[in-house]
Amino acid sequence: MEWTETLCRETGIRFLTTRPSEIEAASFAIIKEELGQEFLKACPQDQLPVLCRVIHTTADFSYKESLYFSEDAVSKGREALASGIPIITDTTMAASGINKTAAAAHGIQVRCFIGDEDVKEAARESGITRSAVSVDKAARLYPDCIYAVGNAPTALMRLYEKIRTGEIRPRLVVGVPVGFVNVVEAKELILSAGVPCIVARGRKGGSNVAAAICNALLYDRKV
């Protein structure tokens, strides 16, 4: 790609510009350069596109240490998507961030139940979070799914319970909620659930990270 240097005369700041269609490729080139050749050689090649897209979304290179992949998680996730199973998310933000064109190419529905009236009512009556109730609804409607959690540790905790009872069996859990209360613990819990998972260990994560991982599985084969 060709770069052009532009100078802002008022500030003296220099910018590198390229064609809009090449900006993403340029970003990934920078990410790979900063990760370094030693890391790139050591990183499993199916995991690298997922990691790079998370870093692209967050500009946070600490994910190269904290993003955990269970055995064959990427290949199992892609196989599940190729079969057309739905992606369930814990937030509308995560659902909005998933590439609908790429999902539609596989006949995949992207669903989030957090705003459904029956979920709101059940949460009020039971005194538990809407995120947990959403897992209950997913277990009834889509027990075979990919479940992506970017915000609510209670969703991961409920998933663990439902997996243990056999009411839901996600083909992949994306466990990347962000925060301070029960976040670390819920992530560690899902690691012991016996299902394929991609988990951002520690406090970091977010709906944007959950969407980035799903997008990487949908359309990134290499970077």
C-alpha positions in Angstrom: 0.0 0.0 0.0 1.1 3.6 -0.6 1.4 6.1 2.2 1.2 9.9 1.9 2.5 12.1 4.7 0.4 15.2 5.5 1.6 18.0 7.8 -0.8 20.1 9.9 0.9 23.5 9.7 -0.9 24.8 12.8 0.3 22.1 15.1 3.3 20.5 13.4 1.7 17.1 13.7 2.3 14.7 10.7 -0.3 12.2 9.6 0.1 9.2 7.4 -2.8 8.8 4.9 -3.8 6.0 2.5 -6.9 5.0 0.6 -10.0 4.4 2.9 -10.2 0.8 1.7 -6.7 0.1 2.9 -6.9 1.6 6.4 -7.9 -1.7 8.1 -5.2 -3.6 6.3 -2.7 -0.9 7.4 -3.9 -1.3 11.0 -3.4 -5.0 11.0 0.1 -4.6 9.5 0.9 -2.3 12.4 -0.5 -4.8 14.9 1.5 -7.6 13.5 4.7 -5.5 13.5 4.2 -4.6 17.1 3.4 -8.1 18.2 6.8 -9.1 16.7 8.0 -12.0 14.6 8.8 -14.2 17.6 5.2 -14.0 18.9 3.7 -14.4 15.4 5.6 -17.7 14.9 4.6 -19.0 18.3 0.9 -18.1 18.2 -1.4 -20.8 16.8 -2.3 -19.6 13.3 -6.0 -20.1 13.7 -6.0 -18.0 16.9 -4.0 -15.1 15.4 -6.9 -13.5 13.4 -9.1 -13.5 16.5 -6.4 -11.9 18.7 -5.5 -9.3 16.0 -9.1 -8.3 15.6 -9.5 -7.9 19.3 -6.4 -5.7 19.4 -7.7 -3.8 16.4 -10.9 -3.1 18.3 -9.3 -2.1 21.6 -5.7 -1.0 20.8 -4.8 -3.1 23.8 -1.9 -5.5 23.4 -2.4 -7.1 26.8 -4.9 -9.4 25.2 -2.0 -11.4 23.7 -1.5 -12.6 27.3 -5.1 -12.7 28.6 -7.1 -14.1 25.7 -7.6 -17.8 26.4 -8.7 -20.4 23.8 -9.8 -23.8 24.8 -8.6 -26.7 22.6 -9.8 -26.3 19.0 -12.1 -23.4 20.0 -11.6 -21.5 16.8 -12.2 -24.5 14.5 -15.2 -25.6 16.5 -16.6 -22.1 16.4 -16.2 -21.8 12.7 -17.7 -25.3 12.1 -20.7 -24.2 14.2 -21.2 -21.0 12.3 -20.9 -22.9 8.9 -23.8 -25.0 10.1 -25.9 -21.9 10.5 -26.6 -22.0 14.3 -27.6 -18.7 15.9 -25.3 -16.3 17.8 -26.9 -15.2 21.1 -25.5 -12.1 22.8 -26.0 -10.6 26.3 -26.3 -7.0 25.0 -27.8 -5.2 22.0 -24.4 -3.5 21.6 -22.7 -6.8 21.0 -25.4 -7.9 18.6 -25.2 -4.6 16.7 -21.4 -5.0 16.4 -21.6 -8.4 14.7 -21.3 -8.1 10.9 -24.8 -8.9 9.6 -23.7 -9.4 6.0 -21.2 -12.1 7.1 -23.8 -13.7 9.4 -26.4 -13.8 6.7 -24.0 -15.4 4.3 -24.2 -18.5 6.6 -27.9 -18.1 7.3 -27.1 -17.1 10.9 -29.5 -15.2 13.2 -28.0 -12.9 15.7 -30.3 -12.6 18.7 -30.4 -10.7 22.0 -33.2 -11.2 24.5 -32.3 -8.5 27.0 -35.0 -6.1 25.9 -37.8 -8.6 25.5 -40.9 -7.9 27.7 -41.1 -11.4 28.9 -37.5 -11.3 30.0 -38.0 -8.0 31.8 -41.1 -9.3 33.6 -39.4 -12.6 34.6 -36.4 -10.6 36.0 -38.7 -8.4 38.1 -40.6 -11.4 39.5 -37.5 -13.5 40.2 -35.2 -10.7 41.4 -32.3 -11.8 39.1 -30.7 -10.0 36.2 -32.2 -9.8 32.8 -28.9 -11.2 31.5 -29.5 -14.4 33.5 -33.1 -14.6 32.4 -32.0 -14.2 28.8 -29.9 -17.4 29.2 -33.0 -19.2 30.4 -34.9 -18.0 27.3 -32.0 -19.0 25.0 -31.9 -22.5 26.6 -35.6 -22.9 25.7 -35.3 -21.6 22.2 -31.8 -22.2 21.0 -30.0 -24.8 23.2 -27.6 -25.3 20.3 -25.9 -21.9 19.8 -22.9 -19.7 20.1 -23.3 -17.6 23.2 -21.3 -14.3 23.3 -21.1 -12.4 26.6 -19.5 -9.0 26.7 -21.0 -7.3 29.6 -22.8 -9.4 32.2 -20.9 -12.0 34.4 -24.3 -13.2 35.6 -24.9 -14.4 32.0 -21.8 -16.6 32.3 -22.8 -17.8 35.7 -26.3 -18.8 34.5 -24.7 -20.4 31.4 -22.6 -22.6 33.7 -25.7 -23.7 35.6 -27.6 -24.5 32.5 -24.7 -26.4 30.9 -24.4 -28.5 34.0 -28.1 -29.4 33.9 -27.9 -30.1 30.1 -30.5 -27.5 29.3 -28.1 -25.7 27.0 -25.0 -26.9 25.2 -23.3 -24.0 23.4 -21.0 -25.0 20.6 -18.8 -22.1 21.7 -18.9 -19.6 24.6 -17.3 -16.2 24.1 -16.8 -15.0 27.6 -15.4 -11.5 27.7 -17.5 -9.4 30.2 -15.8 -6.3 31.6 -16.0 -5.0 35.1 -15.2 -5.6 38.7 -17.9 -7.6 40.5 -17.8 -11.4 39.8 -16.2 -10.8 36.4 -13.0 -12.7 37.0 -14.8 -15.4 38.9 -17.5 -15.9 36.2 -14.8 -16.2 33.5 -12.9 -18.8 35.5 -16.2 -20.7 36.1 -16.9 -21.0 32.4 -13.5 -22.4 31.8 -14.5 -25.5 33.8 -17.9 -25.9 32.0 -16.6 -28.4 29.5 -17.6 -26.5 26.4 -15.4 -24.8 23.8 -14.7 -21.2 24.9 -12.7 -18.1 24.1 -12.3 -16.1 27.3 -10.6 -12.8 28.2 -9.2 -13.7 31.6 -9.1 -10.8 34.1 -11.3 -7.7 34.3 -11.0 -6.5 30.7 -13.5 -7.2 27.9 -16.7 -5.6 26.7 -19.4 -5.9 24.1 -17.1 -4.6 21.4 -14.7 -7.4 22.2 -17.4 -10.0 22.0 -18.5 -8.7 18.6 -14.9 -8.6 17.4 -14.4 -12.2 18.3 -17.6 -13.3 16.5 -16.6 -11.2 13.4 -13.2 -12.8 13.4 -14.8 -16.2 13.4 -17.2 -15.2 10.7 -14.8 -13.9 8.1 -11.1 -13.8 9.1 -9.1 -16.8 7.9 -5.8 -15.0 8.0 -4.3 -11.6 8.7 
